[in-house]
Amino acid sequence: MSDNSSQCAVCKKSIAPAMPVGRRDECEHCGADLHACVNCQFYDTGSYNECKESSASVVREKERSNFCDYFVWQNKTYAEDQASSQLAAAEALFKK
């Protein structure tokens, strides 16, 4: 995979979108919007408004295209995301 490749957050298939990701860009496999919260490095379901960027405006539909100026394409795969979630859960379980 190249530097900007990862997986679509919707279909989990490997993609390598053109950079920068435009508001109208779609996944070549499922047609999902790419400039969406679920594909951003700041997207975090554990954060307020599901976003680590505190200055970002509220976006209700996280899987839909938006105009967020803080959008940065996330370069990770679903397996990496799942592994980091499992590690965080294990650390929380054994935390004193």
C-alpha angles and dihedrals in degrees: 000000000000126000095272098042125109136124134297107252090222106046097017092225120141115262137168107204122196113260127271096037108229126218092249097045116121137194110268090222107043105011093240118154112263099196090068134118094252089063096046125102089227094057109114124159090205094059130084108276086004089275131108090204103089094195096055119112119247112273114193101189105054095183095051129085115267143176097244110151091203095062113132119175111247114230101205137104128233091252091056091048092049092048093050090049091051092047092050090049092050092048091050091050094055098038115118 
